[in-house]
Amino acid sequence: MKKLELAQELSSNAYPGRGIVIGKSADGKYAVTAYFIMGRSENSRNRVFIEEGRGIRTEAFDPSKLTDPHLIIYAPVRVLGNKLIVTNGDQTDTIYELMDKQYTFEQSLRSREFEDDAPNYTPRISGILRFDEKGFNYAMSILKSANGNPDSCQRYTFSYTNPIAGEGHFIHTYMGDGSPLPSFEGEPKLVGISGSIDEFTDMLWNNLNADNKVSLFVRYVDLEDNTEETRIVNKNK
């Protein structure tokens, strides 16, 4: 698989929707993850990320303008023991609660489907990082309709052991703008990971469409001592 430039992937797509990036820093010292949200409607754009414990949640920037919290207010990032969960919806809670009962990542998602936002049927994308004494591994999942047909849910899980320094994978909800919005296709994209947390954060934010971007979360976890650094960028301030 050809390794893609993440900056180019973002800048060439006006509306990738919501996206997850997971990988390892170029120096091999950090597990890297990022999650961003975008919006076209006033309701979707009226959001910010705020920290909640070791995770984050979305919140209405102006509560008086919130018309429908369904599908837009949720916890994208939660930490369960040695596991970091990141998703584009309230399936974060499903994964957290069921994995706490010894279900696997894949089993936890069998109770969920794509979003009920006809005619888009937005895919549910999820990622998990697992840390141990050997470093970390990660997996990504997408639950999507059958090419726009909601009668069938198609489930895909991709697992990555012993991640390569300077590489990661990128999955997002839409291939671009449209009506209905075209769902993501194929397996997660192989992308390069480089720079410090601030450099990586700036690269992501600066290459997201200026009109549609809403919020960005980035975390670097030190693989030596498991300390973590987090950056949150909100368009609404």
Secondary structure, DSSP 8 states (H G I E B T S, - for coil): ---B-HHHHHHT-S---SEEEEEE-TTS-EEEEEEEEE-SSHHHHSEEEEEETTEEEEEESSGGG----TTTSS-SEEEETTEEEEESSTHHHHHHHHHTTT--HHHHGGG--S-S-TTT---EEEEEEEEETTEEEEEEEEEEEETTEEEEEEEEEEEE-S--BTEEEEEESBSSS-SS--B--SS-EEEE--S-HHHHHHHHHHHS-TTTEEEEEEEEEETTT--EEEEEEES--
